């Protein structure tokens, strides 16, 4: 079904949301994501978990570099993947 592939409404509404600042420079396992459009442009709502946990959570990031890298990872079918989001006073990055 289309609704199984393309989400509508709230993404993963039953999961806790973590602020991006609390996750910076910490390893997370990125399980999935979806792009949404907001007041400041496109952003990713990310479904993730910590490497040592099975408990998933969501976070959001609108950084262009992060969104581009997420797009590339999904295109290459590399999800789930271990990574960390960082901020260097100029832009957010995903490594």
Backbone as a printed PyTorch tensor [residue, N CA C, xyz], in Angstrom:
tensor([[[ 0.8370, -1.1880,  0.0000],
         [ 0.0000,  0.0000,  0.0000],
         [ 0.8770,  1.2450,  0.0000]],

        [[ 0.3630,  2.2710, -0.6340],
         [ 1.0880,  3.5430, -0.6690],
         [ 1.3340,  4.0480,  0.7440]],

        [[ 0.3510,  3.9190,  1.6140],
         [ 0.4960,  4.4270,  2.9830],
         [ 1.5800,  3.6950,  3.7690]],

        [[ 1.9620,  2.5060,  3.3350],
         [ 3.0550,  1.7830,  3.9890],
         [ 4.4180,  2.3120,  3.5580]],

        [[ 4.4600,  2.9660,  2.4110],
         [ 5.7230,  3.4430,  1.8540],
         [ 5.9010,  4.9400,  2.0420]],

        [[ 4.8410,  5.7000,  1.7960],
         [ 4.9050,  7.1540,  1.9100],
         [ 4.1040,  7.5960,  3.1200]],

        [[ 4.7770,  8.1170,  4.1400],
         [ 4.0630,  8.4840,  5.3580],
         [ 3.1970,  9.7220,  5.1530]],

        [[ 2.1520,  9.8020,  5.9410],
         [ 1.3350, 11.0070,  5.9650],
         [ 1.1210, 11.3880,  7.4180]],

        [[ 0.9490, 12.6620,  7.6760],
         [ 0.7620, 13.1030,  9.0500],
         [ 2.0540, 13.0060,  9.8440]],

        [[ 1.9220, 12.7460, 11.1400],
         [ 3.0900, 12.6530, 12.0180],
         [ 3.8900, 11.3980, 11.7180]],

        [[ 5.2020, 11.5460, 11.6930],
         [ 6.0940, 10.4130, 11.4760],
         [ 6.4540,  9.8020, 12.8180]],

        [[ 6.2390,  8.5190, 12.9550],
         [ 6.5820,  7.7830, 14.1690],
         [ 6.0800,  8.4960, 15.4330]],

        [[ 4.7770,  8.7610, 15.5270],
         [ 4.2340,  9.5600, 16.6360],
         [ 4.3540,  8.8930, 18.0020]],

        [[ 4.5220,  7.5820, 18.0510],
         [ 4.5890,  6.8820, 19.3350],
         [ 5.9870,  6.8540, 19.9340]],

        [[ 6.9720,  7.3620, 19.2080],
         [ 8.3530,  7.3100, 19.6890],
         [ 8.7670,  8.6300, 20.3210]],

        [[ 9.6740,  8.5750, 21.3020],
         [10.1650,  9.8200, 21.8980],
         [10.9910, 10.6230, 20.8960]],

        [[10.9610, 11.9470, 21.0610],
         [11.7480, 12.8280, 20.2040],
         [12.9210, 13.3630, 21.0150]],

        [[14.1020, 13.3340, 20.4240],
         [15.3010, 13.8700, 21.0800],
         [15.7540, 15.1070, 20.3320]],

        [[16.1800, 16.1060, 21.0800],
         [16.6890, 17.3330, 20.4730],
         [18.0310, 17.0390, 19.8090]],

        [[18.2500, 17.6260, 18.6520],
         [19.4860, 17.3900, 17.9060],
         [20.7130, 17.7870, 18.7230]],

        [[20.6330, 18.8850, 19.4620],
         [21.7820, 19.3290, 20.2640],
         [22.2390, 18.2610, 21.2590]],

        [[21.3150, 17.4440, 21.7480],
         [21.6660, 16.3860, 22.6970],
         [22.3410, 15.1940, 22.0210]],

        [[22.2760, 15.1530, 20.6940],
         [22.8350, 14.0230, 19.9490],
         [24.1320, 14.3520, 19.2280]],

        [[24.5060, 15.6250, 19.1900],
         [25.6940, 16.0270, 18.4360],
         [26.9320, 15.2730, 18.9040]],

        [[27.6910, 14.7850, 17.9310],
         [28.9560, 14.0800, 18.1660],
         [28.7880, 12.7570, 18.9120]],

        [[27.5770, 12.2190, 18.9190],
         [27.3240, 10.9130, 19.5360],
         [26.9660,  9.9260, 18.4370]],

        [[27.5000,  8.7180, 18.5300],
         [27.1420,  7.6880, 17.5600],
         [25.6700,  7.3200, 17.7010]],

        [[24.9850,  7.2660, 16.5640],
         [23.6170,  6.7810, 16.5050],
         [23.5010,  5.8340, 15.3150]],

        [[22.5620,  4.9310, 15.3920],
         [22.2490,  4.0670, 14.2610],
         [21.0460,  4.6920, 13.5640]],

        [[21.2530,  5.1440, 12.3400],
         [20.1720,  5.7490, 11.5660],
         [19.4170,  4.6130, 10.8930]],

        [[18.1590,  4.4650, 11.2790],
         [17.3310,  3.3710, 10.7800],
         [16.5570,  3.7630,  9.5300]],

        [[16.0580,  4.9890,  9.5140],
         [15.2440,  5.4710,  8.4020],
         [15.0940,  6.9790,  8.5540]],

        [[14.5200,  7.6140,  7.5540],
         [14.2340,  9.0450,  7.6280],
         [13.2280,  9.3920,  6.5470]],

        [[12.6220, 10.5520,  6.7120],
         [11.7480, 11.1210,  5.6850],
         [11.9880, 12.6180,  5.6410]],

        [[11.8630, 13.1770,  4.4600],
         [12.0020, 14.6190,  4.3140],
         [10.6390, 15.2860,  4.4130]],

        [[10.6230, 16.4180,  5.0940],
         [ 9.4430, 17.2700,  5.1820],
         [ 9.8660, 18.6850,  4.8230]],

        [[ 8.9070, 19.5100,  4.4760],
         [ 9.1770, 20.9240,  4.2120],
         [ 8.6220, 21.7470,  5.3530]],

        [[ 9.4640, 22.6410,  5.8660],
         [ 9.0690, 23.4870,  6.9770],
         [ 9.2570, 24.9500,  6.6540]],

        [[ 9.1620, 25.7560,  7.6570],
         [ 9.2870, 27.2040,  7.5140],
         [10.6210, 27.6040,  6.8870]],

        [[11.6780, 26.8710,  7.1940],
         [13.0180, 27.2250,  6.7110],
         [13.5090, 26.2940,  5.6110]],

        [[12.6170, 25.5530,  4.9930],
         [13.0050, 24.6650,  3.9050],
         [12.9100, 23.2040,  4.2920]],

        [[13.5770, 22.3760,  3.5150],
         [13.5250, 20.9260,  3.6920],
         [14.3180, 20.5000,  4.9220]],

        [[13.7670, 19.5270,  5.6410],
         [14.4900, 18.9510,  6.7730],
         [14.1770, 17.4680,  6.8510]],

        [[15.0580, 16.7460,  7.5230],
         [14.8940, 15.3010,  7.6750],
         [14.3800, 14.9850,  9.0710]],

        [[13.3590, 14.1600,  9.1400],
         [12.9350, 13.5570, 10.4000],
         [13.5770, 12.1780, 10.4080]],

        [[14.4320, 11.9560, 11.3890],
         [15.2930, 10.7740, 11.4190],
         [14.8180,  9.7950, 12.4920]],

        [[14.6890,  8.5400, 12.1060],
         [14.4030,  7.4550, 13.0360],
         [15.7440,  6.8190, 13.3780]],

        [[16.0720,  6.7630, 14.6710],
         [17.3980,  6.2910, 15.0710],
         [17.3320,  5.5780, 16.4170]],

        [[18.4600,  5.0150, 16.7900],
         [18.6450,  4.4170, 18.1150],
         [20.1240,  4.5260, 18.4500]],

        [[20.4420,  4.3660, 19.7230],
         [21.8450,  4.3110, 20.1090],
         [22.3720,  2.9030, 19.8270]],

        [[23.6740,  2.7660, 19.5480],
         [24.2340,  1.4530, 19.1890],
         [24.0040,  0.3650, 20.2350]],

        [[23.9350,  0.7380, 21.4990],
         [23.7980, -0.2550, 22.5700],
         [22.3540, -0.4120, 23.0510]],

        [[21.3930,  0.0520, 22.2490],
         [19.9950,  0.0200, 22.6590],
         [19.0960, -0.3800, 21.4940]],

        [[17.9710, -0.9840, 21.8350],
         [16.9590, -1.2990, 20.8260],
         [15.8450, -0.2570, 20.8170]],

        [[15.9010,  0.7120, 21.7410],
         [14.8520,  1.7220, 21.8610],
         [15.0480,  2.8230, 20.8300]],

        [[14.1160,  2.9280, 19.9100],
         [14.2100,  3.9250, 18.8410],
         [13.6760,  5.2740, 19.3110]],

        [[14.1200,  6.3210, 18.6370],
         [13.6640,  7.6870, 18.8880],
         [13.7140,  8.4410, 17.5690]],

        [[13.1850,  9.6450, 17.5710],
         [13.2630, 10.4880, 16.3800],
         [13.9950, 11.7770, 16.7140]],

        [[14.5380, 12.3890, 15.6930],
         [15.1270, 13.7120, 15.7880],
         [14.9540, 14.3640, 14.4250]],

        [[15.3010, 15.6320, 14.3320],
         [15.1530, 16.3400, 13.0560],
         [16.3870, 17.1870, 12.7920]],

        [[16.7490, 17.3000, 11.5080],
         [17.8870, 18.1200, 11.1030],
         [17.6150, 18.6810,  9.7130]],

        [[17.8180, 19.9800,  9.5680],
         [17.6240, 20.6310,  8.2790],
         [18.9180, 21.0060,  7.5970]],

        [[20.0430, 20.5790,  8.1450],
         [21.3260, 20.9000,  7.5380],
         [21.4340, 20.3380,  6.1300]],

        [[21.8470, 21.1720,  5.1810],
         [21.9160, 20.7450,  3.7790],
         [22.8590, 19.5660,  3.5730]],

        [[24.0090, 19.5870,  4.2310],
         [24.9810, 18.5030,  4.0640],
         [24.4120, 17.2010,  4.6200]],

        [[23.7840, 17.2690,  5.7840],
         [23.1820, 16.0730,  6.3860],
         [22.0850, 15.5250,  5.4770]],

        [[21.2120, 16.3990,  4.9850],
         [20.1210, 15.9500,  4.1050],
         [20.6610, 15.3230,  2.8230]],

        [[21.6900, 15.9240,  2.2510],
         [22.2770, 15.3690,  1.0260],
         [22.8810, 13.9890,  1.2850]],

        [[23.6090, 13.8500,  2.4000],
         [24.2230, 12.5590,  2.7120],
         [23.1650, 11.5010,  3.0160]],

        [[22.0970, 11.8810,  3.7060],
         [21.0170, 10.9290,  3.9630],
         [20.3920, 10.4600,  2.6550]],

        [[20.1690, 11.4030,  1.7520],
         [19.6310, 11.0690,  0.4280],
         [20.5220, 10.0450, -0.2740]],

        [[21.8320, 10.2890, -0.2570],
         [22.7870,  9.3820, -0.9010],
         [22.7690,  7.9980, -0.2490]],

        [[22.7000,  7.9660,  1.0810],
         [22.6810,  6.6830,  1.7880],
         [21.4410,  5.8690,  1.4420]],

        [[20.2970,  6.5350,  1.3800],
         [19.0670,  5.8110,  1.0520],
         [19.1040,  5.3170, -0.3870]],

        [[19.6220,  6.1560, -1.2820],
         [19.7170,  5.7660, -2.6890],
         [20.6010,  4.5330, -2.8610]],

        [[21.6730,  4.4670, -2.0640],
         [22.5990,  3.3280, -2.1350],
         [22.1500,  2.1590, -1.2560]],

        [[20.9890,  2.3050, -0.6200],
         [20.4260,  1.2650,  0.2510],
         [21.3840,  0.8840,  1.3780]],

        [[21.9470,  1.8940,  2.0160],
         [22.9300,  1.6770,  3.0840],
         [22.3230,  1.7620,  4.4830]],

        [[21.0120,  1.9250,  4.5910],
         [20.3780,  2.0250,  5.9040],
         [19.9860,  0.6410,  6.3970]],

        [[20.0850,  0.3600,  7.6810],
         [20.5760,  1.2190,  8.7530],
         [22.0940,  1.3730,  8.7050]],

        [[22.5650,  2.4820,  9.3020],
         [23.9970,  2.7700,  9.2900],
         [24.3780,  3.5430, 10.5510]],

        [[25.5870,  3.3020, 11.0270],
         [26.1250,  3.9990, 12.1880],
         [26.7240,  5.3220, 11.7430]],

        [[26.4220,  6.3880, 12.4640],
         [26.9810,  7.6910, 12.1220],
         [26.8360,  8.6580, 13.2800]],

        [[27.3470,  9.8620, 13.0750],
         [27.2390, 10.9210, 14.0730],
         [27.0050, 12.2400, 13.3550]],

        [[26.1300, 13.0570, 13.9160],
         [25.8800, 14.3930, 13.3820],
         [26.7190, 15.3700, 14.1940]],

        [[27.4160, 16.2410, 13.4940],
         [28.2580, 17.2330, 14.1650],
         [27.9170, 18.6240, 13.6420]],

        [[28.3730, 19.6320, 14.3690],
         [28.1830, 21.0230, 13.9550],
         [29.4990, 21.7440, 14.1680]],

        [[29.9790, 22.4460, 13.1390],
         [31.2880, 23.0940, 13.2480],
         [31.2030, 24.6170, 13.1740]],

        [[30.1150, 25.2000, 13.6640],
         [29.8690, 26.6490, 13.6650],
         [29.4940, 27.1870, 12.2920]],

        [[29.5800, 26.3610, 11.2470],
         [29.1750, 26.7930,  9.9090],
         [28.0550, 25.9240,  9.3630]],

        [[28.1510, 24.6160,  9.5950],
         [27.1420, 23.7100,  9.0510],
         [27.1290, 22.3950,  9.8250]],

        [[26.0100, 21.6870,  9.6970],
         [25.8850, 20.3510, 10.2690],
         [26.4550, 19.3520,  9.2790]],

        [[27.0780, 18.2980,  9.8040],
         [27.6470, 17.2610,  8.9530],
         [27.2670, 15.9000,  9.5240]],

        [[27.3090, 14.8990,  8.6910],
         [27.0330, 13.5250,  9.0790],
         [28.2530, 12.6960,  8.7230]],

        [[28.8630, 12.0710,  9.7410],
         [30.0820, 11.2930,  9.5080],
         [29.9230,  9.8830, 10.0490]]])
